[in-house]
Amino acid sequence: MIIKKIMTIKIQVFNPKIYKEDIKSVINSLKKNQISGTQNKIIENFENNFAKFVKSKYAISTSSGTTALHLCINALNLKKGSEVIVSSCTNIATALAIYHNNLIPVPIDSDAENWNIKLELIEKNITKKTKAIIVVHFLGNPVDMNKVMKIAKKYKLYVIEDAAEAHGAKINKRLVGSIAHMGCFSFYSNKIITCGEGGAITTNNKKLYKKIRLLKNLAFSKKRFIHYQAGFNFRLSSIQAAMVNSQLKKINSIIKLKIKIANLYKNFLICNKGVEFQKQINNSLHVHWMFGIKLNRNYPTSANKLIQILKKNGIETRTFFFSIRNQPCLKEIIKKKTPSTPVSDDLWKNGLYLPSTHHIKKKNIKKICDIINNPIKYT
Ligand SMILES: *Cc1c(COP(=O)(O)O)cnc(C)c1O
């Protein structure tokens, strides 16, 4: 009997790569009986290595990127109702860190060229109540931190870098996450390096470091079980720390692959007048966590239609983020007079990520681009 094999390709938008060294490292933590998230050699070792990687004085591991952001804002002790400026095109986690600390997010529209926060709009939205800014290095593309820090200095604001998508990205030779008062990273399964769930905070400020460490671990004091501050359990377990520490050893080669993938996509799509790429600023290293494109008026179908066509051909994609300005769950607290975010709205409507697993095959990238370049043929 001849069974006809149907050759359908299935390409996921991202597939985590777990190396045999990662498995060894995890088994080792189990064998050593080091599994919890209370400070031990494995966690210390990872935090030291991560601080070194980011070229930051301190690193603190956390249970996720979301809890890292939450801790950073919480450590600032801002008065209830203070305003925090934030990129509008971001994961909801960035805005929830503000919301859950009883503060008001002030989302700022994206730049049409680089898709990061539009720097020219920041100052216009600063009020007496503004106390901090969170900028997101979207898709691994660094924000011009010099400009952000200048504004922050002028108005005495704290700055947090949401580098959840940007491990290893650089601006003027400095690593993102080491430039502002604090930086946040995520090790969720689809991030540049991973341990399933996890995160980290980097800072050069000793006071903030001590405070965050305390808050992260239920704010235990010298007299055990007497707590002077209301802390959190946002600890990363040693099992996870063991895995991400092992992944960290490969990060430079992973980033190289990410950049290679982005260049291949660009080469195959460059002649398509309907497809736009994210631009980067001078003297920056974009690490291309995910390769994103935006369709414009010259493209023959809508983004939604293209997503459907790709899906029909076995290719999974994802839209960009929905603007924080319009999030239903934040409707009650975002001030009515907060300006709209047309560029972020356009990115939501017309933008998509293409498969960016670091070991994706060149022939698959070519195939994906062939579909994007001839959507009607593949309908
Ligand atoms: C993934 C992500 C987060 C959240 O990180 P988790 O580890 O999933 O909690 C926050 N901000 C941005 C920009 C992200 O991409």
The ligand as an ORCA input file, in Angstrom:
! r2SCAN-3c Opt
* xyz 0 1
  C       7.661     39.775     27.054
  C       7.566     41.202     27.435
  C       7.269     41.594     28.754
  C       6.814     40.625     29.810
  O       7.726     39.662     30.146
  P       7.200     38.280     30.830
  O       8.466     37.592     31.206
  O       6.408     37.558     29.809
  O       6.396     38.661     32.022
  C       7.304     42.943     29.058
  N       7.596     43.867     28.136
  C       7.869     43.534     26.854
  C       8.182     44.613     25.891
  C       7.849     42.194     26.461
  O       8.072     41.871     25.177
*
